[in-house]
């Protein structure tokens, strides 16, 4: 067993634990005594906010964590999306990190993959604003994720 993990939550805040959504009614500290898969509410991306290719990839990866029953389907969609993104991006830093993200998900470390994807948002912003990825490519990726919304 790993060391314990303690998380403080504010009143009304939600946490996603092993596929369950919990909301606390007052300020509370939760201590996890064993391995658990969780996401804090402020790290959960809503479908309507998945507006860029990397945010769409993030959304798919988070579904692996939030919905364990559908993890196989989410993982298949993740694989399809990561291949598409590796073919679309030309930025070496993004490509290297996407390969690392793919390895993290493959090794069951989707939580770490989410953190890595969030770290690429600023670069993606710059790329999209300079049209390094064509709008048609962005639209194709949006079509791919549409069934998940």
SVG drawing of the C-alpha trace seen along z (x, -y; Angstrom):
<svg xmlns="http://www.w3.org/2000/svg" viewBox="-24 -34 35 36">
<polyline fill="none" stroke="black" stroke-width="0.4" points="0.0,0.0 1.2,-3.5 1.3,-6.3 -2.0,-8.0 -3.2,-11.0 -5.1,-13.8 -7.3,-16.2 -9.2,-19.2 -12.5,-20.1 -14.6,-23.3 -18.3,-23.3 -20.2,-22.3 -17.1,-21.0 -17.2,-17.7 -14.6,-15.0 -14.8,-12.1 -13.6,-8.9 -13.4,-5.6 -16.2,-6.6 -18.5,-8.0 -19.2,-11.7 -19.2,-12.9 -20.2,-16.4 -19.4,-17.6 -21.8,-19.9 -19.1,-21.5 -15.4,-22.0 -13.8,-18.6 -10.6,-16.8 -10.6,-13.4 -7.9,-10.9 -7.3,-8.0 -5.7,-5.1 -5.2,-3.0 -4.7,-3.5 -7.6,-5.3 -8.4,-7.0 -9.8,-10.5 -10.2,-13.8 -10.9,-17.1 -13.8,-19.1 -11.5,-21.9 -9.6,-19.4 -12.7,-18.0 -13.3,-19.4 -16.9,-19.7 -17.8,-18.5 -18.7,-22.1 -15.3,-23.3 -13.4,-20.7 -13.0,-23.2 -9.4,-22.5 -7.7,-19.3 -5.7,-18.9 -8.7,-19.7 -10.7,-17.1 -7.9,-14.6 -7.9,-15.6 -11.7,-15.1 -11.3,-11.6 -8.5,-10.7 -10.5,-12.0 -13.4,-9.7 -11.0,-6.7 -10.8,-7.8 -14.3,-9.1 -16.2,-6.2 -14.4,-3.0 -17.2,-0.9 -16.5,-2.6 -12.7,-2.8 -12.2,-0.3 -14.3,-2.4 -12.6,-5.6 -9.2,-4.1 -10.0,-3.1 -11.2,-6.6 -8.0,-7.9 -5.8,-5.7 -7.6,-7.0 -7.3,-10.6 -3.6,-10.4 -2.7,-9.0 -4.6,-11.8 -2.9,-14.4 0.5,-13.0 -0.1,-13.3 -1.5,-16.9 1.0,-18.6 4.4,-19.6 5.8,-21.2 8.5,-18.9 7.8,-19.7 4.1,-18.8 4.9,-15.6 7.4,-14.4 4.9,-15.1 2.0,-13.5 4.1,-10.3 4.8,-10.5 1.1,-11.0 0.3,-7.9 2.8,-5.9 1.3,-7.1 -2.2,-6.1 -0.9,-2.7 0.6,-2.1 -2.6,-2.9 -1.4,-6.4 -4.2,-8.5 -4.1,-10.9 -0.5,-11.8 -1.4,-12.1 -4.0,-14.7 -1.5,-16.8 0.9,-16.5 -1.9,-17.5 -2.8,-20.5 0.9,-21.5 0.6,-21.7 -2.4,-24.1 -0.3,-27.3 1.7,-25.9 -1.5,-24.7 -3.0,-28.2 0.0,-29.7 -0.1,-27.1 -3.8,-27.6 -3.5,-31.3 -0.7,-31.1 -2.7,-28.5 0.1,-25.9 -2.9,-23.4 -5.5,-24.1 -9.0,-24.8 -10.1,-21.7 -7.9,-19.5 -9.4,-21.0 -12.9,-20.5 -12.1,-16.8 -11.0,-16.2 -14.2,-17.9 -16.2,-15.5 -14.4,-12.6 -15.2,-13.6 -18.8,-14.7 -20.4,-11.3 -18.8,-11.7 -20.6,-15.0"/>
</svg>
